[in-house]
Amino acid sequence: MSDTNIDNPLIVQSDKTILLEVNNDLFDECQRLLNRFAELEKSPEYLYTYRITPLSLWNAASAKLTAEEMIGTLERYSKYPVPKNVIAEIQEQVSRYGKVKLIKDDSGNLFIISSEQAFLKEISVHHKIQEFIDEQKKDRIKIKPYFRGHIKQALIRIGFPVEDLAGYDEGAKFHFNFNLKTKKESIFGMRDYQRRAVDVFHAEGSQEGGSGVIVLPCGAGKTIVGIGVMQIIGMETLILVTNTLSIRQWRNEILDKTNIDADQIGEFSGEKKEISPITIATYNILTHRRRKGGEFTHFSIFSSGNWGLIIYDEVHLLPAPVFRMASELQAKRRLGLTATLVREDGLEENVFSLIGPKKVDIPWKELEKQKWIASACCIEIRVDMREEDRIQYSISDNREKYRLASENLEKLKVIQAILDEHGLDHVLIIGQYIKQLEKISEHFGFPTIMGKTHISERERLYKEFQDGEIPCLVVSRVANFSIDLPDAVIAIQVSGSFGSRQEEAQRLGRILRLKKKKTQAFFYSIVSRDTNEERFAQNRQLFLTEQGYEYQIYTHAQYIEMKGNAVNNILSY
């Protein structure tokens, strides 16, 4: 067949899956282009599996990637002719983005419009949409007041991604400038990719800008991007974060990098209830209720300030109640910040419809090559279970099996081997199960940080870790996100959340910030052999391979055999 090129790396299949050969000279080039509009599903050694989905295509379309460019990539790299139904699906889904628009007239009325009357007809008669319709007109559908977010959610669920051009309320003005130097007299300036992210989000103040998600690796300065958006918009801002420590870190960054005064930044948390031109609040305080099923106690924070911008930090972690709140805040500019848009609950569509489409997504390895984040080696070490633990494992249900495999005491020997190899130098030991972490802490004499650790104690331990007074910290899931430990060099993952790719991204991110002295980081995962933990670990690898990281696997015995030379072997892999 004339369109066949057997040397190409892709096989595009009619079920919209795409197979990509790893051992092909065009692999890197093809993968970079494919990642823009397809989702990686499996990544074994020799053949990656991608899938084209409506959401992956809509995100690509929102980033101005055309159907012709996507189809052109497939045709250029495919071994065989691209199935016609795949071409048709790409054309159809891409055409849908922007075909349905949400606008507002001079009187403040909301309308759904489309250049295609068939779309409007289909929308108007759909039972999931009718409760939000106020009036059906010839060339538009009038939406009931206050249902801007609800209609966008409902429409995306039936396959109509809405381009929201209804504009935003002008919040109270609040102007500030970046400092030329930090408080420590270091010269400060936004990096090129940070400024580009700000400009793409803002879109010169047009209706096409003002809402969306910026995806950057941990350590790449998402907070700086957030402050840059605040500065260019110049309005009072509400920043939503995961925990109180994150509040303090955002506050410190704002004070360090801008001329904003301390009394202009408010904290809204379990400890304080301050409303200021810049207010930083936790998701937990927003979802607080005095009784189950009752009203959200602090929902009024959204109406307490005349916000011109709401920033959702770690947007991939948004709890369901905050999604509901976000659906009623569509007249506010909305910025989502995250290292990964993967959600284990499958609610990526809610992020798309309520916060906005993905505006920028810079590959982790690209920033590593530019030396903006540290290089990282990802290593899995598989260890056997003791005979008595293996017997207990064999008679347990799946959840208990996972816990037993995760808490395998033989992992202590692997931790010791890693520490012997690298030495005690800014090491994080991260896990899921509290009893396991307590045993590790007791065995090695390292301090722990868990959910019950008071915020002041956490701050003290983090500071002593960064100053080198504490060589190793044992941390629970509280360290999965929004902690700033720029000098962390080695992360040892001893247990995790059932193969969560989202968690893998956050934990790897703990060691990716540029170091003062060392530029090479190591991310270890210790996994019990021949258990369901090993199977879940394979899912976590997906995120790492999506970002271009090679994943090395050793048994405990193999790692021990490399004693004194493991680091060199890993780096030369």
MIDO-318501 format. One line per field, with one value per residue (C-alpha): residue number from 0; residue in one letter; x, y, z. Coordinates in nm, 3 decimals. Example, Ala and Ser with C-alpha at 12.3 -4.5 7.8 and 13.67 -1.06 7.14 Angstrom:
<domis>
nr <- 0 1 .
rest <- a s .
east <- 1.230 1.367 .
north <- -0.450 -0.106 .
up <- 0.780 0.714 .
</domis>
This chain:
<domis>
nr <- 0 1 2 3 4 5 6 7 8 9 10 11 12 13 14 15 16 17 18 19 20 21 22 23 24 25 26 27 28 29 30 31 32 33 34 35 36 37 38 39 40 41 42 43 44 45 46 47 48 49 50 51 52 53 54 55 56 57 58 59 60 61 62 63 64 65 66 67 68 69 70 71 72 73 74 75 76 77 78 79 80 81 82 83 84 85 86 87 88 89 90 91 92 93 94 95 96 97 98 99 100 101 102 103 104 105 106 107 108 109 110 111 112 113 114 115 116 117 118 119 120 121 122 123 124 125 126 127 128 129 130 131 132 133 134 135 136 137 138 139 140 141 142 143 144 145 146 147 148 149 150 151 152 153 154 155 156 157 158 159 160 161 162 163 164 165 166 167 168 169 170 171 172 173 174 175 176 177 178 179 180 181 182 183 184 185 186 187 188 189 190 191 192 193 194 195 196 197 198 199 200 201 202 203 204 205 206 207 208 209 210 211 212 213 214 215 216 217 218 219 220 221 222 223 224 225 226 227 228 229 230 231 232 233 234 235 236 237 238 239 240 241 242 243 244 245 246 247 248 249 250 251 252 253 254 255 256 257 258 259 260 261 262 263 264 265 266 267 268 269 270 271 272 273 274 275 276 277 278 279 280 281 282 283 284 285 286 287 288 289 290 291 292 293 294 295 296 297 298 299 300 301 302 303 304 305 306 307 308 309 310 311 312 313 314 315 316 317 318 319 320 321 322 323 324 325 326 327 328 329 330 331 332 333 334 335 336 337 338 339 340 341 342 343 344 345 346 347 348 349 350 351 352 353 354 355 356 357 358 359 360 361 362 363 364 365 366 367 368 369 370 371 372 373 374 375 376 377 378 379 380 381 382 383 384 385 386 387 388 389 390 391 392 393 394 395 396 397 398 399 400 401 402 403 404 405 406 407 408 409 410 411 412 413 414 415 416 417 418 419 420 421 422 423 424 425 426 427 428 429 430 431 432 433 434 435 436 437 438 439 440 441 442 443 444 445 446 447 448 449 450 451 452 453 454 455 456 457 458 459 460 461 462 463 464 465 466 467 468 469 470 471 472 473 474 475 476 477 478 479 480 481 482 483 484 485 486 487 488 489 490 491 492 493 494 495 496 497 498 499 500 501 502 503 504 505 506 507 508 509 510 511 512 513 514 515 516 517 518 519 520 521 522 523 524 525 526 527 528 529 530 531 532 533 534 535 536 537 538 539 540 541 542 543 544 545 546 547 548 549 550 551 552 553 554 555 556 557 558 559 560 561 562 563 564 565 566 567 568 569 570 571 572 .
rest <- m s d t n i d n p l i v q s d k t i l l e v n n d l f d e c q r l l n r f a e l e k s p e y l y t y r i t p l s l w n a a s a k l t a e e m i g t l e r y s k y p v p k n v i a e i q e q v s r y g k v k l i k d d s g n l f i i s s e q a f l k e i s v h h k i q e f i d e q k k d r i k i k p y f r g h i k q a l i r i g f p v e d l a g y d e g a k f h f n f n l k t k k e s i f g m r d y q r r a v d v f h a e g s q e g g s g v i v l p c g a g k t i v g i g v m q i i g m e t l i l v t n t l s i r q w r n e i l d k t n i d a d q i g e f s g e k k e i s p i t i a t y n i l t h r r r k g g e f t h f s i f s s g n w g l i i y d e v h l l p a p v f r m a s e l q a k r r l g l t a t l v r e d g l e e n v f s l i g p k k v d i p w k e l e k q k w i a s a c c i e i r v d m r e e d r i q y s i s d n r e k y r l a s e n l e k l k v i q a i l d e h g l d h v l i i g q y i k q l e k i s e h f g f p t i m g k t h i s e r e r l y k e f q d g e i p c l v v s r v a n f s i d l p d a v i a i q v s g s f g s r q e e a q r l g r i l r l k k k k t q a f f y s i v s r d t n e e r f a q n r q l f l t e q g y e y q i y t h a q y i e m k g n a v n n i l s y .
east <- 0.000 0.148 0.068 0.256 0.590 0.694 0.985 0.751 0.683 0.299 0.009 -0.323 -0.619 -0.987 -1.082 -0.887 -0.593 -0.244 0.059 0.401 0.724 0.984 1.285 1.242 1.461 1.151 1.015 1.109 1.000 0.669 0.595 0.638 0.380 0.142 0.132 -0.040 -0.366 -0.367 -0.357 -0.099 -0.266 0.006 0.383 0.554 0.910 0.860 0.515 0.329 -0.050 -0.222 -0.590 -0.763 -1.054 -1.296 -1.137 -0.783 -0.896 -1.086 -0.786 -0.570 -0.824 -0.834 -0.454 -0.511 -0.399 -0.599 -0.752 -0.530 -0.216 -0.328 -0.420 -0.096 0.104 -0.070 -0.026 0.338 0.441 0.199 0.318 -0.019 -0.299 -0.482 -0.836 -1.098 -1.316 -1.026 -0.981 -1.355 -1.356 -1.074 -1.245 -1.580 -1.456 -1.223 -1.503 -1.724 -1.489 -1.589 -1.899 -2.110 -2.045 -2.178 -2.225 -2.382 -2.585 -2.577 -2.851 -2.652 -2.860 -2.678 -2.722 -2.597 -2.527 -2.391 -2.335 -2.493 -2.867 -2.860 -2.642 -2.884 -3.178 -3.005 -2.913 -3.258 -3.437 -3.190 -3.340 -3.018 -3.021 -3.385 -3.385 -3.134 -3.316 -3.512 -3.631 -3.576 -3.519 -3.472 -3.093 -3.001 -3.097 -3.146 -3.009 -3.160 -2.964 -2.690 -2.661 -2.352 -2.142 -2.421 -2.499 -2.129 -2.106 -2.423 -2.320 -1.975 -2.135 -2.339 -2.042 -2.063 -1.758 -1.862 -1.635 -1.725 -1.719 -1.960 -1.683 -1.607 -1.712 -1.458 -1.328 -1.184 -0.862 -0.539 -0.215 0.135 0.477 0.741 1.059 1.382 1.551 1.430 1.454 1.791 1.915 1.904 1.817 1.463 1.293 1.030 1.160 1.062 0.820 0.660 0.598 0.464 0.217 0.096 0.050 -0.134 -0.373 -0.434 -0.473 -0.427 -0.737 -0.967 -1.268 -1.063 -0.840 -0.915 -0.994 -0.790 -0.526 -0.146 0.038 0.399 0.623 0.683 0.978 0.914 0.753 0.376 0.342 0.539 0.304 0.009 0.157 0.232 -0.135 -0.239 -0.006 -0.119 -0.489 -0.444 -0.745 -0.818 -0.752 -0.869 -0.612 -0.731 -0.469 -0.447 -0.329 -0.220 0.148 0.071 -0.089 0.235 0.444 0.228 0.240 0.619 0.662 0.432 0.617 0.955 0.886 0.648 0.595 0.271 0.261 0.209 -0.117 -0.262 -0.245 -0.510 -0.515 -0.848 -0.788 -0.876 -0.652 -0.736 -1.029 -0.887 -1.021 -0.773 -0.712 -0.510 -0.675 -0.536 -0.774 -0.763 -1.001 -1.073 -1.208 -1.435 -1.583 -1.632 -1.984 -2.105 -2.304 -2.323 -2.542 -2.555 -2.460 -2.097 -1.995 -1.754 -1.900 -1.954 -1.581 -1.662 -1.891 -1.685 -1.442 -1.489 -1.256 -1.135 -0.944 -0.965 -0.658 -0.705 -0.368 -0.322 -0.641 -0.631 -0.715 -1.032 -1.287 -1.636 -1.798 -1.551 -1.653 -2.010 -1.897 -1.694 -2.004 -2.153 -1.839 -1.816 -1.821 -1.481 -1.151 -1.023 -0.669 -0.592 -0.234 -0.113 0.172 -0.069 -0.433 -0.475 -0.766 -0.829 -1.204 -1.233 -1.356 -1.114 -1.418 -1.528 -1.189 -1.226 -1.578 -1.564 -1.205 -1.118 -0.930 -0.562 -0.375 -0.013 0.145 0.525 0.687 0.896 1.195 1.197 1.252 1.508 1.707 1.695 1.821 1.520 1.446 1.675 1.749 1.592 1.652 1.349 1.427 1.201 1.348 1.147 1.184 1.055 0.821 0.904 0.747 0.503 0.391 0.349 0.119 -0.095 -0.096 -0.227 -0.541 -0.632 -0.873 -0.734 -0.729 -0.561 -0.317 -0.216 -0.160 0.048 0.260 0.304 0.409 0.653 0.924 1.188 1.167 1.374 1.673 1.625 1.605 1.932 2.094 1.988 2.117 2.446 2.479 2.391 2.468 2.244 2.193 1.848 1.650 1.270 1.105 0.742 0.459 0.089 0.050 0.111 0.219 0.474 0.615 0.631 0.832 1.071 1.111 1.177 1.419 1.635 1.574 1.441 1.168 0.824 0.568 0.209 -0.141 -0.148 0.180 0.103 0.173 0.439 0.619 0.604 0.753 1.034 1.119 1.109 1.341 1.587 1.578 1.657 1.934 2.092 2.036 1.807 1.945 1.626 1.252 0.984 0.666 0.310 0.071 0.081 0.403 0.239 0.172 0.250 0.564 0.878 1.190 1.435 1.732 1.568 1.792 1.656 1.296 1.226 0.863 0.772 0.396 0.136 -0.230 -0.320 -0.122 -0.218 -0.042 -0.143 0.041 0.347 0.370 0.353 0.609 0.859 0.808 0.944 1.299 1.285 1.359 1.704 1.958 2.229 2.498 2.362 2.177 2.099 1.803 1.697 1.340 1.317 1.005 1.029 0.773 0.696 0.758 0.476 0.202 -0.079 0.146 0.372 0.076 -0.037 0.320 0.297 0.013 0.219 0.491 0.251 0.295 0.674 0.689 0.436 0.690 0.979 1.148 1.313 1.210 1.480 1.379 1.604 1.549 1.682 1.958 2.060 2.082 2.293 2.529 2.602 2.712 2.941 2.869 2.487 2.475 2.719 2.527 2.198 2.336 2.494 2.173 .
north <- 0.000 0.338 0.505 0.242 0.328 0.039 0.238 0.484 0.445 0.474 0.235 0.421 0.191 0.238 0.220 0.550 0.387 0.462 0.237 0.403 0.203 0.298 0.159 0.384 0.676 0.897 0.806 1.128 1.356 1.174 1.145 1.521 1.595 1.316 1.432 1.752 1.580 1.217 1.058 0.799 0.484 0.218 0.235 -0.106 -0.140 -0.146 -0.020 0.276 0.295 0.632 0.708 0.997 1.125 1.415 1.593 1.551 1.697 1.987 2.083 2.074 2.286 2.541 2.570 2.662 2.325 2.255 1.928 1.944 1.961 1.661 1.453 1.560 1.427 1.090 1.061 1.166 0.909 0.622 0.292 0.240 0.464 0.640 0.496 0.726 0.710 0.844 1.135 1.201 1.188 1.442 1.675 1.642 1.694 1.980 2.150 2.128 2.339 2.699 2.609 2.658 2.987 3.146 3.523 3.804 4.095 4.455 4.381 4.099 3.817 3.491 3.318 3.005 3.073 2.868 2.911 2.567 2.562 2.183 2.219 2.465 2.237 1.934 2.132 2.283 1.947 1.758 1.668 1.747 2.103 2.204 2.290 2.570 2.719 3.039 3.099 2.945 3.207 3.161 3.200 3.158 3.000 3.226 3.076 3.132 3.376 3.232 2.906 2.995 2.720 2.463 2.495 2.457 2.139 1.996 2.076 1.918 1.599 1.568 1.647 2.024 2.205 2.568 2.858 3.103 3.459 3.608 3.812 3.881 4.114 4.384 4.331 4.597 4.740 4.641 4.728 4.626 4.572 4.302 4.380 4.390 4.213 3.965 4.031 3.848 4.090 3.829 3.968 3.862 3.834 3.606 3.323 3.322 3.029 3.186 3.513 3.319 3.133 3.463 3.616 3.310 3.312 3.687 3.695 4.074 4.111 3.969 3.748 3.449 3.489 3.507 3.142 2.827 2.595 2.626 2.292 2.321 2.075 2.115 2.344 2.537 2.833 2.793 3.041 3.300 3.246 3.301 3.626 3.731 3.683 3.881 4.163 4.186 4.174 4.425 4.332 4.195 3.821 3.515 3.232 2.883 2.635 2.287 2.362 2.628 2.575 2.657 2.983 3.080 2.984 3.187 3.480 3.462 3.446 3.747 3.951 3.844 3.915 4.217 4.553 4.435 4.515 4.240 4.397 4.371 3.989 3.804 3.444 3.261 2.929 2.736 2.972 3.310 3.471 3.773 3.935 4.158 4.269 3.948 3.670 3.317 3.044 2.665 2.429 2.269 2.590 2.639 2.292 2.314 2.241 2.245 1.930 1.670 1.789 2.143 2.470 2.547 2.771 2.994 3.007 3.378 3.434 3.440 3.739 3.906 4.057 4.210 3.961 4.014 3.684 3.347 3.122 2.748 2.608 2.233 2.247 1.871 1.825 2.034 1.871 1.818 2.093 2.348 2.241 2.326 2.662 2.723 2.665 2.978 3.189 3.193 3.573 3.577 3.527 3.181 3.044 2.679 2.579 2.218 1.983 1.729 1.735 1.365 1.309 0.965 1.039 1.115 1.472 1.632 1.750 1.959 2.129 2.199 2.341 2.528 2.649 2.656 2.465 2.382 2.691 2.586 2.245 2.243 1.896 1.830 1.702 2.016 2.232 1.982 2.019 2.397 2.345 2.515 2.202 1.929 1.610 1.304 0.929 0.711 0.372 0.093 -0.166 -0.485 -0.671 -1.009 -1.051 -1.259 -1.606 -1.534 -1.209 -1.386 -1.645 -1.367 -1.189 -1.499 -1.526 -1.154 -0.955 -0.718 -0.402 -0.581 -0.741 -0.395 -0.272 -0.579 -0.544 -0.172 -0.219 -0.501 -0.478 -0.595 -0.246 -0.123 -0.310 -0.142 0.202 0.127 0.018 0.340 0.551 0.360 0.432 0.802 0.906 1.113 1.429 1.589 1.264 1.243 0.910 0.932 0.689 0.627 0.425 0.595 0.280 0.205 0.558 0.544 0.219 0.376 0.682 0.467 0.236 0.515 0.792 1.037 1.293 1.257 1.497 1.371 1.512 1.548 1.744 2.104 2.366 2.538 2.205 2.135 2.473 2.416 2.071 2.188 2.478 2.253 2.012 2.290 2.425 2.079 2.034 1.736 1.507 1.306 1.358 1.089 1.239 1.118 1.225 1.582 1.620 1.520 1.880 2.244 2.218 2.402 2.194 2.319 2.125 1.779 1.547 1.194 1.076 0.721 0.620 0.329 0.319 0.504 0.549 0.246 0.344 0.713 0.891 1.220 1.129 1.011 1.352 1.535 1.314 1.334 1.709 1.727 1.679 1.871 2.221 2.342 2.280 2.515 2.249 1.929 1.909 1.535 1.398 1.036 0.913 0.561 0.348 0.035 -0.228 -0.579 -0.842 -1.055 -0.858 -0.624 -0.335 -0.426 -0.411 -0.073 0.055 -0.013 0.239 0.501 0.456 0.595 0.948 0.924 0.785 1.046 1.305 1.126 0.971 0.631 0.394 0.156 -0.161 -0.370 -0.645 -0.585 -0.841 -0.667 -0.331 -0.481 -0.635 -0.284 -0.169 0.129 0.166 0.184 0.557 0.529 0.234 0.422 0.736 0.538 0.340 .
up <- 0.000 -0.099 0.236 0.433 0.597 0.818 0.966 1.134 1.511 1.527 1.476 1.484 1.548 1.474 1.845 1.884 2.060 1.935 1.977 1.988 1.948 2.209 2.021 1.722 1.617 1.590 1.936 2.121 1.841 1.793 2.166 2.215 1.944 2.048 2.411 2.297 2.202 2.326 2.673 2.772 2.911 2.928 2.911 2.916 2.791 2.415 2.319 2.468 2.438 2.393 2.357 2.184 2.396 2.353 2.652 2.520 2.188 2.348 2.558 2.246 2.058 2.339 2.303 1.934 1.798 1.482 1.368 1.061 1.279 1.488 1.185 1.018 1.314 1.295 0.918 0.932 1.194 1.131 0.981 0.812 0.685 0.966 1.000 0.853 1.164 1.375 1.135 1.149 1.531 1.556 1.310 1.488 1.844 1.756 1.564 1.870 2.079 2.015 1.812 2.123 2.299 2.616 2.588 2.788 2.647 2.766 3.020 3.179 3.030 2.950 2.614 2.444 2.077 1.789 1.419 1.378 1.432 1.466 1.776 1.934 1.858 2.011 2.321 2.370 2.376 2.594 2.932 3.121 2.988 3.005 3.378 3.306 3.006 3.061 2.704 2.360 2.092 1.719 1.712 2.081 2.411 2.711 3.034 3.377 3.596 3.822 3.624 3.418 3.574 3.587 3.216 3.126 3.334 3.185 2.829 2.851 2.985 2.667 2.444 2.396 2.540 2.580 2.499 2.772 2.634 2.888 3.045 3.406 3.684 3.747 4.098 4.324 4.184 4.355 4.181 4.283 4.130 4.141 4.332 4.137 4.427 4.687 5.059 5.053 4.785 4.509 4.164 4.072 3.736 3.590 3.372 3.006 3.040 3.349 3.166 2.866 3.091 3.236 2.891 2.753 3.049 3.029 2.647 2.650 2.864 2.597 2.664 2.548 2.853 3.222 3.295 3.259 3.400 3.396 3.425 3.542 3.727 4.098 4.149 3.827 4.004 3.977 4.264 4.068 3.771 4.005 4.137 3.778 3.685 3.995 3.892 3.528 3.622 3.906 4.119 4.464 4.470 4.662 4.665 4.762 4.884 5.035 5.389 5.636 5.558 5.195 5.310 5.482 5.179 4.939 5.181 5.209 4.831 4.779 5.043 4.905 4.538 4.543 4.709 4.874 5.247 5.505 5.630 5.277 5.286 5.488 5.612 5.625 5.800 6.112 6.309 6.154 5.974 5.793 5.475 5.292 4.931 4.892 5.094 5.113 5.234 5.265 5.088 5.424 5.574 5.272 5.307 5.684 5.817 6.176 6.110 5.836 5.554 5.694 5.528 5.454 5.741 5.551 5.203 5.263 5.204 4.834 4.882 5.155 4.907 4.565 4.403 4.050 4.046 4.221 4.215 4.273 4.382 4.325 4.118 4.057 4.427 4.430 4.664 4.524 4.739 4.600 4.248 4.346 4.478 4.163 3.951 4.109 4.061 3.684 3.667 3.841 3.662 3.753 3.744 3.820 3.903 3.910 3.828 3.678 3.569 3.646 3.887 4.030 4.050 3.678 3.730 3.483 3.288 3.588 3.596 3.223 3.243 3.577 3.609 3.241 2.971 2.992 2.872 2.920 2.983 2.973 2.981 3.290 3.091 2.878 3.187 3.314 2.990 3.035 3.393 3.553 3.759 3.891 3.699 3.858 3.837 3.917 4.069 4.198 4.434 4.483 4.811 4.933 5.228 5.534 5.531 5.816 5.649 5.315 5.478 5.629 5.294 5.115 5.331 5.336 5.119 4.855 5.068 5.358 5.114 4.995 5.352 5.444 5.131 5.193 5.557 5.478 5.746 5.499 5.352 5.647 5.504 5.166 5.327 5.506 5.179 5.007 5.295 5.293 4.922 4.929 5.284 5.508 5.306 5.272 5.247 5.254 5.345 5.231 5.306 5.338 5.659 5.993 6.183 5.914 5.933 6.312 6.291 6.042 6.263 6.570 6.385 6.236 6.487 6.225 6.315 6.156 6.014 5.996 5.988 6.366 6.373 6.473 6.207 6.419 6.469 6.095 6.017 6.269 6.129 5.768 5.851 6.035 5.740 5.495 5.719 5.731 6.104 6.031 5.756 5.703 5.753 5.763 5.618 5.558 5.283 5.421 5.222 4.893 4.800 4.860 5.066 4.969 5.038 4.776 4.915 4.921 4.719 4.775 4.816 4.933 4.879 5.108 5.041 4.840 4.753 4.538 4.228 4.221 3.933 4.089 4.409 4.215 4.049 4.380 4.551 4.268 4.275 4.627 4.493 4.164 4.289 4.195 4.470 4.587 4.544 4.384 4.053 4.056 4.250 4.314 4.354 4.502 4.539 4.756 4.655 4.787 4.517 4.372 4.548 4.446 4.555 4.263 4.025 4.157 4.120 3.747 3.724 3.907 3.647 3.388 3.511 3.512 3.160 3.041 3.147 2.978 3.282 3.254 3.532 3.654 3.842 4.068 4.318 4.668 4.600 4.278 4.454 4.732 4.474 4.343 4.690 4.660 4.291 4.272 4.202 3.910 3.765 3.795 3.632 3.347 3.282 .
</domis>
